[in-house]
Amino acid sequence: MIEALTLTEAADALRDGTATSVGLTEAAIAAADRSDAVLGVYLARFDEQALAAARRADEELARGIDRGPLHGVPVGVKDTIAVADGPTTAQSLVLDPDWGAGRDAPVVARLRAAGAVLTGKTTAMEFGCGLPEPDKPFPIPRNPWRHGSWAGGSSSGSGSGIAAGMFFAGLGSDTGGSIRMPAAFCGVTGLMPTFGRVPVEGCVPFGYSLDRVGPLARSARDCSAVLGVIAGTASFTEPRFEGDLSGMRVGVAREDHFPADGDPAVPGAFEEAVSVLAGLGAVPVEVGLPYRREMVTATFVTATSEGLAYHRADLSRRWDDYTAAARGLLAMGALVSGAEYVQAQRVRRVAQQAVDALFADVDVIVCPTASFGAPPFDALADEAGHQDDAGAFGKIHTPYWNPLANPVLAVPMGFTASGLPLSMQIAGPVAGEAAILRVGDAFQRHTAWHRRTPLDAATEPAAEVTA
């Protein structure tokens, strides 16, 4: 079934004749027909356009025209990224309906040129910073593992749709964890590339100096294939996937990642993941993350300030049209002085230098993506509907990396006792995607967490396997 295939396996099947693009696309559409009314993955579906693109892909492949690993493969696109086939709303009543109309963002144009089959626009949190709000006329993205829980944000539909078999890869954007959070909570893999690696033009901005566009997919190798397309071959060369990590020094960051109110399964799952890497020849090295609290603060200071710069006029005129969480977070930018914003940027540079020095001693750094599984919706906000930073969001470990330029990969590493996915981050040096993808692929060759689907949720977690 489509739920069990990785993107790279689907690409191989297209080329050995055991699958067709039309067949894969019809299966993806069937999965959406079956589950999307509950999961809220799509804001807009492009079924007819997708089938037409699939027929073209099959015809081209039959004639020996091969556009690469995404040729004929169904892919979803986050609704903050412009696609000519339909509107971009950023999941908001506020965005101008003509924003991006009739044009593809550069990353989407590259997907199209590579022969990808674009299935639709996937749901998000409002402008990348809101929370689900039932009285707004947009689907509520739900977690396929537990429908009463959040799919993560803000690239919610892209993460949920992969887990539910509606496409093989999805584009997301990441300003404070918006690729890695849904990857973690939905049990898939997500890659935040090096800052500037992938063009962000045609993506509705949140934080100008933080925003990145990147892929979500089932595996690290899948993410590598998508990155090779959206970054351009001149910017990124796919690493050699060998499965052997002999001699690699893996920094292990534990401090502040295991709070007392975190899920009790996280420490054991993380230690087992580190053990798997060591068994593949890696050398674990205990590390601390420099300026950890300062970088988390810098993320919020920078994002709220830059977000307010984009939204100031609309907030003053259309306050009630925003969701409570989005307007509350953006309005916080008004409380940040110019001096405080500048100081945050100075601290970012100091921290980047410290992290660069850390990567002189280790090849990658691993830590949990979050200290718990997907939270229920009622744990996300306070009584006023504002993001609860002291609750669930305080146990998510993605924001540290956003003020830095480093690439970070989130991979599934196990499950909670109640069957919700858990995730590990693998961070690399600036421009070091090859290293983190190599580690992620090796880990996934020897574990089966990334192959689990919500259809298996009633069974025990998959045991370690060698693939």
Number of C-alpha atoms within 10 A of each C-alpha: 8 19 21 17 16 21 26 20 13 24 21 14 15 23 18 10 10 9 15 23 28 22 16 24 28 18 19 26 22 14 18 22 11 13 16 23 13 15 22 24 35 30 24 16 19 18 17 10 15 25 23 14 25 27 19 18 25 22 14 16 19 13 9 10 12 17 16 15 23 27 27 32 29 31 30 31 27 30 32 31 28 29 26 14 18 19 21 28 26 27 26 22 17 19 17 12 12 10 15 21 15 13 16 21 18 20 27 22 18 18 21 18 14 20 23 29 31 28 28 27 31 31 32 37 28 27 26 28 24 25 26 24 17 10 7 14 10 20 22 25 34 26 32 30 25 19 14 14 21 28 36 29 31 31 33 32 38 40 43 35 35 30 30 27 24 34 32 29 33 32 31 33 32 26 28 29 26 29 34 39 29 29 36 31 30 36 37 32 33 35 33 33 27 22 21 15 22 22 18 20 14 19 25 23 23 27 23 17 19 21 24 28 29 27 31 35 32 32 29 29 23 26 25 24 21 29 28 21 25 24 21 16 11 7 13 19 16 16 14 11 15 11 18 17 19 13 12 19 19 27 27 23 16 17 13 14 18 18 14 9 11 16 17 15 17 25 17 11 20 22 15 14 22 23 14 18 23 18 15 19 15 21 20 19 13 13 17 15 21 16 17 17 12 15 24 19 16 25 25 22 23 25 28 25 27 20 24 22 16 17 19 14 11 14 17 10 10 12 15 12 14 22 25 19 24 21 22 19 20 25 20 16 21 14 11 14 12 11 9 15 18 13 13 21 19 13 16 21 13 14 20 21 14 14 20 17 12 19 19 10 13 20 21 25 25 25 26 30 31 27 28 26 28 26 19 16 15 12 14 21 20 14 8 10 18 18 22 16 13 11 14 20 18 14 21 22 23 24 25 21 23 28 29 23 23 21 26 30 29 33 31 33 28 29 21 17 13 12 18 24 27 31 34 27 27 26 29 29 24 19 17 18 29 19 21 26 28 22 28 25 24 22 26 25 17 18 21 19 26 26 19 20 20 21 13 13 16 10 9 11 18 15 11 13 11 10 10
